[in-house]
């Protein structure tokens, strides 16, 4: 299984970015997908998750109303649209795949990880 994330970069506060994660070696419709992030010196934290068919999503409180997770199973891709970015959003963002949507409550439950893409938001 490979999860290849892309779309990170250096932006200013208030800007937008869209992350994409292409999955290979698995059947996307069999996996809930999600995003976590890890800032320097901090633990990896949950950002967003989406069910297998895309019908249900959830977000950590700090990104609600600003970030949107979506998926296109035909393209084996999950997206994270990030708007109104803040300096505190600066982190390495990791794509995740796990058969169980409930596993996204704890990063230690996740079956597969991508390598991460760096998002830096300057003030």
N, C-alpha and C positions, 0 to 999 in steps of 0.2 A: 504494500500500500504506500502510495506517495501522495502528499498534499503539498502543492506548490503555490505559495502565496506571493502576491505581487501588489504593487500600487502604493507602497509607502514612499515617504519623502519628507522634505523640509518645507513647511508652510508657515504662514503667519496666523496668529489668532484670528478667528472668524472665517477662515478659509474652509474649503471642503476637499476631501479625498475619497476615492472609492477603492477599497481593497477587493481583490479577487483571489479565490483559491480554487485551483483546478485539482480534482481528485482523480487518481488512477489506481487500478488494482482492486477496486471495490465497486459494488453496484450502489450508486448514490441513493436510490430510493429505499435502500435497506438501512440507511444511516441518518440519524439526526446530525446536523452540522452546527458548528459554532465558532465563536472567536473568543480568545482570551488575550490578555495583555500583561506584560511584565515591565515595570519601570525599574530603573537601577536601584538596587538595594531593597526592593520590595518583592513580596510574594506574587506569584502569578494569580491574576484575578479574572473572574468571569466577566465577559462583556455582553455577549448576545448568543442566542441559540434559536434554531429553527427546526421544526419537526420534519419527518421524512418527506412528507408531501407539501411542505411549506405552509400548512394551514394554521399553525400556531407559532408565535414567536414570543421571546421574552428578553428583557434587557436588565442590566444592572441600573440602579436608580440614577447614577451620575450621567448616563448617556441617553436616558429616555427623552424622546422628543427631538433628539439631535442625530442619532444613529438609526439606520434601518438595515436589517439583515434580510436577504432574499436569496433565492436559489433558482437555478435552471438545471433540472436533472438531465435534460437532453444534452446539455453542454458539460455535464459533470462539474458544475461550478457553483460556488456560493460567494455572495458578495456582502460587503459591509460598506454602506454609504455613510460617510461621516461628514456632517455639516456643523457649522458654528464651532469649529475646533478650538480648544482651549489649551494653554500650556500644560495643564495637568493631564491632558490626554497623551502626552509624550510617553512612548513605550515601544517595546517590540511587540507586535501583534502576531498572535499565533492562530492558525486555522486548526480546527479540531474535528474529528469524526468519531462518533460512537453510536452503536445501535440503539442505545437507550437515552431518550430525551432527558430523563430524570438525572442521568449521570452528570449533567452539566452543572449541578449544584456544587461540585467539588472537582477541581482539576485533576486530582489523584485518581479519579474514576475513568478518565478518558482513555479510549483505546489507542487512537492514532493522533499524531501531531505533525504539523508542518514545521518547517525550519524558522519561520518568522520573518516579518518584514518591519523595518524600523519606521516609525512615525515620529517626527520631531515638530513640535509646534512652538514657534517663537512668539514672545509677547510684543 
